[in-house]
Amino acid sequence: MALAIFLLSCLDAAFTLTLIWANLGVELNPFMRALINHDAQLFVNLKIVFTGAGLIFLVALADARFLQRIRGRTLMGGVLVIYSMIVTYEIANLGLHVLAP
């Protein structure tokens, strides 16, 4: 699950930059938007580091409970679903603009 999240995060970075450079989308996260505007390579590097660090934390605490209710692996499942939806949206957005006349 962690590897799938990491790969989807990398795809998200690539698709986000592609959509921005083609004027087809924007980065909604203000911190990441500032990074992209400052240095796209720094954006990619920090996205990889932040995602990797978060995943190491969640994997290490996969059986721990957060807020006394939600297990770490459940959080990872939620992150996987969210990244899957984001990447699917980006692929659809890119595909629609490629196919449009």
TITI-33199 format. One line per field, with one value per atom (N, C-alpha, C): residue number from 1; residue in one letter; atom name; x, y negated, z. Coordinates in nm, 4 decimals. Layout:
nr: [NUM | ...];
rest: [A | ...];
atom: [CA | ...];
X: [X | ...];
Y: [Y | ...];
Z: [Z | ...];
END
This chain:
nr: [1 | 1 | 1 | 2 | 2 | 2 | 3 | 3 | 3 | 4 | 4 | 4 | 5 | 5 | 5 | 6 | 6 | 6 | 7 | 7 | 7 | 8 | 8 | 8 | 9 | 9 | 9 | 10 | 10 | 10 | 11 | 11 | 11 | 12 | 12 | 12 | 13 | 13 | 13 | 14 | 14 | 14 | 15 | 15 | 15 | 16 | 16 | 16 | 17 | 17 | 17 | 18 | 18 | 18 | 19 | 19 | 19 | 20 | 20 | 20 | 21 | 21 | 21 | 22 | 22 | 22 | 23 | 23 | 23 | 24 | 24 | 24 | 25 | 25 | 25 | 26 | 26 | 26 | 27 | 27 | 27 | 28 | 28 | 28 | 29 | 29 | 29 | 30 | 30 | 30 | 31 | 31 | 31 | 32 | 32 | 32 | 33 | 33 | 33 | 34 | 34 | 34 | 35 | 35 | 35 | 36 | 36 | 36 | 37 | 37 | 37 | 38 | 38 | 38 | 39 | 39 | 39 | 40 | 40 | 40 | 41 | 41 | 41 | 42 | 42 | 42 | 43 | 43 | 43 | 44 | 44 | 44 | 45 | 45 | 45 | 46 | 46 | 46 | 47 | 47 | 47 | 48 | 48 | 48 | 49 | 49 | 49 | 50 | 50 | 50 | 51 | 51 | 51 | 52 | 52 | 52 | 53 | 53 | 53 | 54 | 54 | 54 | 55 | 55 | 55 | 56 | 56 | 56 | 57 | 57 | 57 | 58 | 58 | 58 | 59 | 59 | 59 | 60 | 60 | 60 | 61 | 61 | 61 | 62 | 62 | 62 | 63 | 63 | 63 | 64 | 64 | 64 | 65 | 65 | 65 | 66 | 66 | 66 | 67 | 67 | 67 | 68 | 68 | 68 | 69 | 69 | 69 | 70 | 70 | 70 | 71 | 71 | 71 | 72 | 72 | 72 | 73 | 73 | 73 | 74 | 74 | 74 | 75 | 75 | 75 | 76 | 76 | 76 | 77 | 77 | 77 | 78 | 78 | 78 | 79 | 79 | 79 | 80 | 80 | 80 | 81 | 81 | 81 | 82 | 82 | 82 | 83 | 83 | 83 | 84 | 84 | 84 | 85 | 85 | 85 | 86 | 86 | 86 | 87 | 87 | 87 | 88 | 88 | 88 | 89 | 89 | 89 | 90 | 90 | 90 | 91 | 91 | 91 | 92 | 92 | 92 | 93 | 93 | 93 | 94 | 94 | 94 | 95 | 95 | 95 | 96 | 96 | 96 | 97 | 97 | 97 | 98 | 98 | 98 | 99 | 99 | 99 | 100 | 100 | 100 | 101 | 101 | 101];
rest: [M | M | M | A | A | A | L | L | L | A | A | A | I | I | I | F | F | F | L | L | L | L | L | L | S | S | S | C | C | C | L | L | L | D | D | D | A | A | A | A | A | A | F | F | F | T | T | T | L | L | L | T | T | T | L | L | L | I | I | I | W | W | W | A | A | A | N | N | N | L | L | L | G | G | G | V | V | V | E | E | E | L | L | L | N | N | N | P | P | P | F | F | F | M | M | M | R | R | R | A | A | A | L | L | L | I | I | I | N | N | N | H | H | H | D | D | D | A | A | A | Q | Q | Q | L | L | L | F | F | F | V | V | V | N | N | N | L | L | L | K | K | K | I | I | I | V | V | V | F | F | F | T | T | T | G | G | G | A | A | A | G | G | G | L | L | L | I | I | I | F | F | F | L | L | L | V | V | V | A | A | A | L | L | L | A | A | A | D | D | D | A | A | A | R | R | R | F | F | F | L | L | L | Q | Q | Q | R | R | R | I | I | I | R | R | R | G | G | G | R | R | R | T | T | T | L | L | L | M | M | M | G | G | G | G | G | G | V | V | V | L | L | L | V | V | V | I | I | I | Y | Y | Y | S | S | S | M | M | M | I | I | I | V | V | V | T | T | T | Y | Y | Y | E | E | E | I | I | I | A | A | A | N | N | N | L | L | L | G | G | G | L | L | L | H | H | H | V | V | V | L | L | L | A | A | A | P | P | P];
atom: [N | CA | C | N | CA | C | N | CA | C | N | CA | C | N | CA | C | N | CA | C | N | CA | C | N | CA | C | N | CA | C | N | CA | C | N | CA | C | N | CA | C | N | CA | C | N | CA | C | N | CA | C | N | CA | C | N | CA | C | N | CA | C | N | CA | C | N | CA | C | N | CA | C | N | CA | C | N | CA | C | N | CA | C | N | CA | C | N | CA | C | N | CA | C | N | CA | C | N | CA | C | N | CA | C | N | CA | C | N | CA | C | N | CA | C | N | CA | C | N | CA | C | N | CA | C | N | CA | C | N | CA | C | N | CA | C | N | CA | C | N | CA | C | N | CA | C | N | CA | C | N | CA | C | N | CA | C | N | CA | C | N | CA | C | N | CA | C | N | CA | C | N | CA | C | N | CA | C | N | CA | C | N | CA | C | N | CA | C | N | CA | C | N | CA | C | N | CA | C | N | CA | C | N | CA | C | N | CA | C | N | CA | C | N | CA | C | N | CA | C | N | CA | C | N | CA | C | N | CA | C | N | CA | C | N | CA | C | N | CA | C | N | CA | C | N | CA | C | N | CA | C | N | CA | C | N | CA | C | N | CA | C | N | CA | C | N | CA | C | N | CA | C | N | CA | C | N | CA | C | N | CA | C | N | CA | C | N | CA | C | N | CA | C | N | CA | C | N | CA | C | N | CA | C | N | CA | C | N | CA | C | N | CA | C | N | CA | C | N | CA | C | N | CA | C | N | CA | C | N | CA | C | N | CA | C | N | CA | C | N | CA | C | N | CA | C | N | CA | C | N | CA | C];
X: [0.0833 | 0.0000 | 0.0883 | 0.1959 | 0.2846 | 0.3515 | 0.3926 | 0.4562 | 0.3572 | 0.2347 | 0.1321 | 0.1087 | 0.1034 | 0.0849 | 0.2028 | 0.3237 | 0.4429 | 0.4440 | 0.4123 | 0.4092 | 0.3002 | 0.1839 | 0.0767 | 0.1153 | 0.1886 | 0.2351 | 0.3312 | 0.4190 | 0.5111 | 0.4348 | 0.3357 | 0.2522 | 0.1774 | 0.1278 | 0.0577 | 0.1488 | 0.2722 | 0.3666 | 0.3876 | 0.4091 | 0.4320 | 0.3089 | 0.1922 | 0.0698 | 0.0356 | 0.0608 | 0.0342 | 0.1186 | 0.2471 | 0.3344 | 0.2917 | 0.2545 | 0.2094 | 0.0849 | -0.0109 | -0.1347 | -0.1084 | -0.0217 | 0.0096 | 0.0811 | 0.1817 | 0.2584 | 0.1741 | 0.0693 | -0.0215 | -0.1384 | -0.1361 | -0.2446 | -0.3792 | -0.3759 | -0.4985 | -0.5401 | -0.4578 | -0.4889 | -0.4020 | -0.4311 | -0.3544 | -0.3286 | -0.2270 | -0.2004 | -0.2863 | -0.3675 | -0.4581 | -0.3896 | -0.2867 | -0.2145 | -0.1279 | -0.1538 | -0.0801 | 0.0710 | 0.1113 | 0.2545 | 0.3205 | 0.2580 | 0.3147 | 0.3078 | 0.2029 | 0.1928 | 0.3091 | 0.3429 | 0.4561 | 0.5863 | 0.5999 | 0.7202 | 0.7298 | 0.6179 | 0.6179 | 0.6563 | 0.5999 | 0.6301 | 0.7759 | 0.8341 | 0.9738 | 1.0698 | 1.0455 | 1.1377 | 1.0662 | 1.0372 | 0.9626 | 1.0397 | 1.1713 | 1.2506 | 1.2445 | 1.2463 | 1.2329 | 1.0957 | 0.9919 | 0.8575 | 0.8589 | 0.9160 | 0.9198 | 1.0008 | 1.1172 | 1.2024 | 1.1324 | 1.0714 | 1.0052 | 0.8805 | 0.8095 | 0.6913 | 0.7340 | 0.8429 | 0.8939 | 0.9380 | 1.0102 | 1.0584 | 0.9415 | 0.8465 | 0.7324 | 0.6477 | 0.6233 | 0.5441 | 0.6177 | 0.7460 | 0.8248 | 0.8290 | 0.8507 | 0.8558 | 0.7212 | 0.6144 | 0.4817 | 0.4516 | 0.4936 | 0.4703 | 0.5535 | 0.6774 | 0.7596 | 0.6906 | 0.6390 | 0.5670 | 0.4444 | 0.3641 | 0.2422 | 0.2719 | 0.3754 | 0.4105 | 0.4600 | 0.5439 | 0.5954 | 0.4834 | 0.3799 | 0.2683 | 0.1400 | 0.1569 | 0.0416 | -0.0618 | -0.0173 | -0.1115 | -0.1474 | -0.0864 | -0.1184 | -0.2523 | -0.3140 | -0.4426 | -0.4222 | -0.4776 | -0.4737 | -0.6085 | -0.6059 | -0.7278 | -0.8091 | -0.7408 | -0.7981 | -0.8999 | -0.8979 | -0.9979 | -0.9404 | -0.8635 | -0.8248 | -0.6838 | -0.6713 | -0.5394 | -0.4601 | -0.3268 | -0.2379 | -0.2636 | -0.2884 | -0.3129 | -0.4451 | -0.5407 | -0.6658 | -0.6414 | -0.5553 | -0.5179 | -0.4487 | -0.3595 | -0.2915 | -0.3920 | -0.4914 | -0.5950 | -0.6695 | -0.6984 | -0.7644 | -0.6780 | -0.5494 | -0.4558 | -0.4470 | -0.4448 | -0.4402 | -0.5637 | -0.6790 | -0.8031 | -0.7982 | -0.7551 | -0.7495 | -0.6520 | -0.5306 | -0.4333 | -0.4845 | -0.5535 | -0.6099 | -0.7106 | -0.7925 | -0.8918 | -0.8236 | -0.7218 | -0.6515 | -0.5852 | -0.5136 | -0.4434 | -0.5430 | -0.6525 | -0.7564 | -0.8123 | -0.8377 | -0.8868 | -0.7855 | -0.6583 | -0.5553 | -0.5421 | -0.5476 | -0.5404 | -0.6609 | -0.7780 | -0.8984 | -0.8868 | -0.8390 | -0.8231 | -0.7247 | -0.6137 | -0.5168 | -0.5750 | -0.6448 | -0.7025 | -0.8089 | -0.8928 | -0.9975 | -0.9373 | -0.8291 | -0.7691 | -0.6882 | -0.6369 | -0.5665 | -0.6655 | -0.7831 | -0.8835 | -0.9673 | -0.9672 | -1.0514 | -0.9949 | -1.0850 | -1.0394 | -0.9790];
Y: [0.1187 | 0.0000 | -0.1259 | -0.1234 | -0.2399 | -0.2670 | -0.1615 | -0.1793 | -0.2380 | -0.1919 | -0.2451 | -0.3936 | -0.4312 | -0.5723 | -0.6542 | -0.6033 | -0.6763 | -0.6957 | -0.5899 | -0.6007 | -0.6969 | -0.6906 | -0.7833 | -0.9275 | -0.9488 | -1.0827 | -1.1360 | -1.0492 | -1.0902 | -1.1230 | -1.0393 | -1.0682 | -1.1998 | -1.2233 | -1.3483 | -1.4677 | -1.4602 | -1.5704 | -1.5944 | -1.4864 | -1.5000 | -1.5551 | -1.5010 | -1.5472 | -1.6904 | -1.7253 | -1.8624 | -1.9616 | -1.9323 | -2.0226 | -2.0292 | -1.9152 | -1.9129 | -1.9983 | -1.9832 | -2.0613 | -2.2105 | -2.2449 | -2.3864 | -2.4463 | -2.3770 | -2.4304 | -2.4419 | -2.3611 | -2.3683 | -2.4630 | -2.5325 | -2.6227 | -2.5518 | -2.4264 | -2.3481 | -2.3260 | -2.3695 | -2.3473 | -2.4319 | -2.4237 | -2.4964 | -2.4033 | -2.4342 | -2.3625 | -2.4257 | -2.3458 | -2.3990 | -2.4225 | -2.3457 | -2.3619 | -2.4878 | -2.5893 | -2.7155 | -2.7007 | -2.6125 | -2.5910 | -2.5318 | -2.4288 | -2.3662 | -2.4597 | -2.5404 | -2.6379 | -2.7353 | -2.7826 | -2.8735 | -2.8046 | -2.6769 | -2.6029 | -2.5912 | -2.5589 | -2.5467 | -2.6798 | -2.7886 | -2.9210 | -2.9593 | -2.9102 | -2.9416 | -2.8508 | -2.7188 | -2.6221 | -2.4871 | -2.4473 | -2.3233 | -2.2011 | -2.2014 | -2.0879 | -2.0770 | -2.1912 | -2.1912 | -2.1366 | -2.1726 | -2.1198 | -1.9677 | -1.9114 | -1.7661 | -1.7018 | -1.7584 | -1.7019 | -1.7013 | -1.8127 | -1.8202 | -1.7333 | -1.7224 | -1.6348 | -1.4901 | -1.4489 | -1.3131 | -1.2933 | -1.3898 | -1.3789 | -1.3776 | -1.4695 | -1.4759 | -1.3484 | -1.3009 | -1.1789 | -1.0602 | -1.0485 | -0.9373 | -0.9398 | -1.0567 | -1.0682 | -1.0330 | -1.0812 | -1.0492 | -0.9006 | -0.8384 | -0.6949 | -0.6130 | -0.6530 | -0.5834 | -0.5892 | -0.7045 | -0.7230 | -0.6321 | -0.6310 | -0.5495 | -0.3997 | -0.3588 | -0.2169 | -0.1741 | -0.2578 | -0.2248 | -0.2159 | -0.2942 | -0.2966 | -0.2376 | -0.1404 | -0.0832 | -0.0252 | 0.0298 | 0.0902 | -0.0028 | -0.1197 | -0.2171 | -0.2823 | -0.3333 | -0.4019 | -0.5523 | -0.6285 | -0.7739 | -0.8220 | -0.9151 | -0.9667 | -0.8535 | -0.7502 | -0.6334 | -0.5581 | -0.5794 | -0.5151 | -0.4597 | -0.5395 | -0.5065 | -0.4474 | -0.3266 | -0.2646 | -0.3266 | -0.3194 | -0.3736 | -0.3156 | -0.1847 | -0.1224 | -0.1707 | -0.2070 | -0.2631 | -0.4010 | -0.4791 | -0.6102 | -0.5935 | -0.4948 | -0.4701 | -0.4329 | -0.3532 | -0.3184 | -0.4414 | -0.5328 | -0.6576 | -0.7432 | -0.7517 | -0.8284 | -0.7655 | -0.6324 | -0.5633 | -0.5953 | -0.5946 | -0.6272 | -0.7715 | -0.8631 | -1.0046 | -1.0261 | -0.9695 | -0.9846 | -0.9200 | -0.8063 | -0.7416 | -0.8328 | -0.8984 | -0.9910 | -1.1120 | -1.1660 | -1.2826 | -1.2483 | -1.1361 | -1.0979 | -1.0637 | -0.9995 | -0.9710 | -1.1001 | -1.1974 | -1.3282 | -1.3946 | -1.3897 | -1.4528 | -1.3850 | -1.2521 | -1.1791 | -1.2141 | -1.2181 | -1.2542 | -1.3961 | -1.4874 | -1.6257 | -1.6384 | -1.5682 | -1.5695 | -1.5052 | -1.3935 | -1.3227 | -1.4035 | -1.4721 | -1.5536 | -1.6662 | -1.7237 | -1.8342 | -1.7856 | -1.6651 | -1.6081 | -1.5735 | -1.5239 | -1.4813 | -1.5963 | -1.7085 | -1.8221 | -1.8823 | -1.9251 | -1.9850 | -2.1220];
Z: [0.0000 | 0.0000 | 0.0000 | 0.0790 | 0.0867 | -0.0481 | -0.1158 | -0.2466 | -0.3475 | -0.3461 | -0.4370 | -0.4096 | -0.2822 | -0.2467 | -0.2973 | -0.2772 | -0.3202 | -0.4718 | -0.5449 | -0.6910 | -0.7386 | -0.6764 | -0.7128 | -0.6809 | -0.5726 | -0.5383 | -0.6447 | -0.6928 | -0.7998 | -0.9283 | -0.9614 | -1.0788 | -1.0606 | -0.9406 | -0.9121 | -0.9370 | -0.8931 | -0.9157 | -1.0652 | -1.1397 | -1.2837 | -1.3555 | -1.3238 | -1.3892 | -1.3487 | -1.2229 | -1.1778 | -1.2572 | -1.2698 | -1.3467 | -1.4931 | -1.5496 | -1.6895 | -1.7080 | -1.6184 | -1.6279 | -1.6090 | -1.5153 | -1.4910 | -1.6110 | -1.6612 | -1.7740 | -1.9011 | -1.9124 | -2.0275 | -2.0012 | -1.8887 | -1.8475 | -1.8405 | -1.7937 | -1.7816 | -1.6367 | -1.5430 | -1.4025 | -1.3123 | -1.1831 | -1.0820 | -0.9638 | -0.8864 | -0.7619 | -0.6533 | -0.5871 | -0.4858 | -0.3511 | -0.3204 | -0.1946 | -0.2037 | -0.1208 | -0.1327 | -0.1105 | -0.0192 | 0.0044 | -0.1197 | -0.1768 | -0.2964 | -0.4171 | -0.4257 | -0.5349 | -0.5294 | -0.4080 | -0.3920 | -0.4332 | -0.3992 | -0.4396 | -0.5913 | -0.6552 | -0.8013 | -0.8650 | -0.8137 | -0.8688 | -0.8465 | -0.7378 | -0.7057 | -0.7825 | -0.7766 | -0.8368 | -0.8503 | -0.9722 | -0.9957 | -0.9455 | -0.9594 | -0.9118 | -0.7599 | -0.6915 | -0.5459 | -0.5058 | -0.5808 | -0.5572 | -0.5628 | -0.6683 | -0.6851 | -0.5719 | -0.5430 | -0.4381 | -0.3026 | -0.2654 | -0.1357 | -0.1306 | -0.2417 | -0.2444 | -0.2192 | -0.2805 | -0.2602 | -0.1155 | -0.0609 | 0.0775 | 0.1758 | 0.1592 | 0.2509 | 0.2436 | 0.1224 | 0.1068 | 0.1676 | 0.1380 | 0.1927 | 0.3445 | 0.4025 | 0.5490 | 0.6117 | 0.5525 | 0.6031 | 0.5950 | 0.4865 | 0.4702 | 0.5682 | 0.5916 | 0.6909 | 0.8267 | 0.8614 | 0.9872 | 0.9931 | 0.8867 | 0.8867 | 0.8854 | 0.8136 | 0.8115 | 0.9498 | 1.0106 | 1.1439 | 1.2471 | 1.2273 | 1.3220 | 1.2623 | 1.1743 | 1.1044 | 1.1996 | 1.3112 | 1.4056 | 1.5209 | 1.5254 | 1.6303 | 1.5985 | 1.7016 | 1.6839 | 1.7019 | 1.6090 | 1.6152 | 1.6661 | 1.7562 | 1.8182 | 1.8813 | 1.9229 | 1.9892 | 1.9034 | 1.7732 | 1.6871 | 1.5571 | 1.4876 | 1.3500 | 1.3489 | 1.2943 | 1.2842 | 1.1701 | 1.1814 | 1.0793 | 0.9423 | 0.9374 | 0.8065 | 0.7457 | 0.8298 | 0.7793 | 0.7190 | 0.7841 | 0.7286 | 0.5935 | 0.5859 | 0.4577 | 0.3499 | 0.3849 | 0.2877 | 0.2390 | 0.3312 | 0.2926 | 0.2020 | 0.2340 | 0.1504 | 0.0112 | 0.0052 | -0.1233 | -0.2083 | -0.1468 | -0.2189 | -0.2692 | -0.1848 | -0.2233 | -0.3384 | -0.3269 | -0.4366 | -0.5648 | -0.5537 | -0.6725 | -0.7409 | -0.6609 | -0.7172 | -0.7820 | -0.7177 | -0.7717 | -0.9044 | -0.9082 | -1.0313 | -1.1416 | -1.1076 | -1.2075 | -1.2657 | -1.1789 | -1.2248 | -1.3179 | -1.2794 | -1.3628 | -1.4981 | -1.4987 | -1.6259 | -1.7131 | -1.6526 | -1.7292 | -1.7819 | -1.7004 | -1.7420 | -1.8569 | -1.8474 | -1.9570 | -2.0821 | -2.0654 | -2.1791 | -2.2493 | -2.1739 | -2.2345 | -2.3179 | -2.2707 | -2.3453 | -2.4653 | -2.4571 | -2.5723 | -2.6816 | -2.6430 | -2.7404 | -2.7932 | -2.7221 | -2.7651 | -2.8931 | -2.9813 | -3.1083 | -3.0883];
END
